[in-house]
Amino acid sequence: MPAALQFAAAPALFAACWFAGGDLTAGWLWFVPGLVFAALVLSIAMAVWTAWRAPRMGTVALAAMFLLLGLFCAEMQPRPAEQTPLARLADNSPRLVRGRVIRYGPVRSVESSSPFSTKLRPEHSQQIDVRVSFVSGAGGDALPRPETARITLFAPAEAPFPQIHCGDGLSGTFALHTEERFLDPGVWDAGAWLRRQGVAALASANAAKASVVAAHRPATEELSCRLHALQEAASTRILQFASAPDTPSGRIAEHLPALLRLSQEDAVMLTAMLTGDRTFLAHRVRVGFERTGSFHLLVVSGMHLAIFSSLVFWMARRLRLQRVAATLATIGLSFGYAFFSGFGQPVERAFWMVALYLTGRLLWRERQPLNAIGFAALAMLAANPAALFDAGFQMTLLSVIAVAGIAVPMAERSFGPYLRATKDLWLLPLDPALPAKIAQFRVSLRMLAQGLQMFTGRRVARLCFPGMVRLALLCLEVLVTSAAIELMMALPMAVYFHRITIAALPVNLLIVPLLGLLLPSALITFFLLLAAPSLAAVPGAFTALLLHGVTGIVHFFGSSRAGDLRIPAPSGPAVVLAILLMALAIAAVRRHRFGIPAALVLLGASVAATVLPQPQQHRAGTLEVTAIDVGQGDSLLVVTPDGKTLLVDAGGLVGESPDANFDIGEDVVSPVLWSRGIRRLDAVAITHAHADHIGGMAAVLANFRPRELWIGINPRSAMYDRVMAEASLLRVTVRRHTAGEEFRFGEDTAVRVLAPAADYRPAASPGNNDSMVLQLRYGKTSALLEGDAEAPSEERMLAEGGLHSDVLKVGHHGSRTSTTPAFLAAVRPEWAAISVGRRNFYGHPRHVVLEELQQAQVKTFRTDMLGLTTFYLDGTRVTASLPSRQ
């Protein structure tokens, strides 16, 4: 039976918790490292003294020592510089760049479009990492030391594409830039993530303008580059297997039913599962796995490595290897698989967790799995204290704690002994050594099996009946384990992904056993493809059957969005409460009386603390108009005095592909809304159908399920049709508004539509003058939201009159085609907001527009410089504020 959770039973676990406490403290407050070191030395001396003279105080002394050790390690950890010589030159100016290729991705076939075009054109694209040694620019051309730039080369599908290999020299004129940082609360900082990967600058260019020079690859060529080349070769072999009918395996597969054949899409999923190559994963494939909380099953993750290492360890024990030999073999082969799959952060964490856990088992056997987990966590945090704040590390650690801290003790106190009793059932001498209840259970199973012999025969009764009982108990074990993991994972899923996947439990319950068979089968197929391709057809058919079973389950549960709940992140107190409740559940499950019910109640309360609605953030009695930083695009959030919410546009990236993994609605606009505690929008409005205004709208509709969608008069386009189809699927009420309409939104906010006119006829493709212009009024204060309306639309609005507003959202990002002097004079704003991207290609906002605003004494805010800006209209005056940012 599991021991009570005390220091003596799991000292490494408590040490890891104290170390994490010090690490967390360093994330909030800064301490002088020298003083921390002095305190650490003193605490070590105190711990030694208490162990000698006052053992009862030893726990307190150790807690202080590990707390200070975590604090010291965190303070001493080097942090990547935000500005490097290469980053300072990445100002979007064309520069001559020379360097050497250290990593390259496969050439992809993609579809892209020109700015504001509705037609997609096929292209080839390839992403490469270049170790840059020379950049033309002021202050000298050679960099003090080589730095890495990530360059995307593209070319029309019919044009030749250069062959690039590791070690090749690359030179060309590139407009280097840093990753776009959206100055909004709650939005992920992609630039900081790239800096942690060692990438200092980005660029994209036509492949024809890049000169690739084949170079002699030195013996010291970077290992990472060789590894990536090996991965690409493996991915290519798998993809060819699914699309090569002329091979022996292909001819065999032609005669098999579709259920037993690997399609090209299946091969893409297998490359992601086996090699970690996600390059060809289409967005439509990812969506179902994301909605069901099973995306970690689709790509190489900690679970894949856990299954692989478990299989190796099981085989080693079956071969009767000694415990040390089995452990070393498992660690060695697991490292080989992790290395082959790219040794990405999730796999790296999982490998070290497996290696350290197995090492801990050698030291402490299997008496206290939580102690081995604590030892692994302590070692990983000591090596990299920043890992504590990494979502992947937290989720990996919570998963193994859920298994060892909740599922295993729960099983041991209920059905676990009965499950073990079904093994060697007919070995009678085992019964006397077992507890009375367990021995009676074995006797009852044998008696029932003997009673069935007259109906099924002796052999069937002795094998099948106990086997069915064992299978039922194994299914119960998987159910308990999956439930414990899903309950514990609710918190990080809500914090980092704003998602509670109700379907995750049944999906993982069904998929994980299949994955346990699929991964070995896929590995066998892959190794046969390398060694004897003609023999790969049979395991390939079995792999296809299992993979189709996995995708079928995902599509069945993922086709309905009812199980995918998008929520704001819980508040700080709610997070602390949820963690405390989980810790109490781990302790409670070990109690002799009511341990399991208490643990279930506490875990349920932890989930409730995570998902219960938080109050929506808004100022009562004020009309809020917030300009969200979406780069070169528009997105405005309006909150009425009574709390009703309206989102006007949702930003977007011009020329974005339908299969792009970055969606500004999902990755920028939605996090901003969630940071305000918004779960559902009352209405959304589309000013016009340009991609920089509606590119993120489909994701916003799916995440916030608004009650109404306001539109003007728009021509059809692929992106506009996608948004309207999403609205129809979600049964959102669509309302068309034209100039002259006036209505109430909430109790006290009046909305007046200024454009387009009822008789307006748009062109065949979307245009700026399609923009729906809204004027919002609360008391004696008002705001005019102009979209991208240009001079012709402004002239018609001038003719109607009544344009004076306190706040003006400047038209068309400050372009000279909008905000004419006559229009500005008619509006007479006190405040203005310009939504614009940093270093955009259009030169927005124009200096002449800024000068006119300055001459009119309009206080102007730009999202490219100041980020998200909120204007508060209280009915008598207007104030503006910027959110505090770290």
KAHUHU-V151914 format. One record per helix or strand. SS is the DSSP state (H for helix, E for strand). FROM is the first residue (numbers start at 0). TO is the last residue. Records with the same first field share a line. If there is no record, write none. Layout:
# KAHUHU-V151914
SS=FROM-TO + FROM-TO
This chain:
# KAHUHU-V151914
H=10-27 + 32-52 + 54-75 + 84-88 + 189-195 + 206-208 + 222-241 + 247-253 + 257-259 + 263-274 + 282-290 + 294-297 + 301-317 + 322-339 + 344-363 + 368-382 + 384-388 + 390-411 + 415-420 + 427-432 + 435-455 + 457-496 + 503-530 + 532-557 + 560-562 + 571-587 + 594-610 + 663-674 + 690-693 + 696-703 + 717-728 + 767-769 + 790-799 + 810-813 + 820-826 + 846-854 + 862-865
E=90-103 + 107-111 + 120-134 + 141-155 + 168-176 + 198-205 + 209-212 + 498-500 + 563-565 + 622-626 + 635-638 + 644-647 + 682-684 + 707-710 + 732-735 + 741-744 + 748-754 + 772-777 + 780-784 + 806-808 + 830-833 + 858-861 + 868-872 + 877-881
